[in-house]
């Protein structure tokens, strides 16, 4: 028992001073190197040390942009339903911002009209029932063109004219739904809430 205490005291007596000496050396080392470099390289050598306040300190920063979060929300939602719109999640947010639309609106209408583009006329890329009346089908070259066109028209012909809720949009976008009690607006509202 006494031997164990003696061993710990001896070990501490050796390690503590050694730790202090190494720490002091590491603290003074930059100054010694600068002085040595000045002696070896002559007065023409310029060795400078940054003041402690200017020494770069590694840091971790994180910035979360709301558009990134919105794109992730859309991507998860679209992936859950295996929608072909999933790769366009970020584009949907960008186009929504471009036209000052709720980023969820294009997806909610696509969900109501075509089960997120799974039930659309062949080769139409038209997930929004946009310009589809009987045999007439509006076709787009791809989803980017369709997204931009539908968003532009929603902004210009609906939102800017005060049709800024699913109920108000429904009255012009799909009037027959109004006559049967508004299931279109109810569906769009439900999908909007699922995306919150």
Helices and strands as residue ranges (DSSP letters): H 2-41, G 52-54, H 66-80, G 86-88, H 89-98, H 105-114, H 143-157, G 159-161, H 166-173, H 175-179, H 183-194
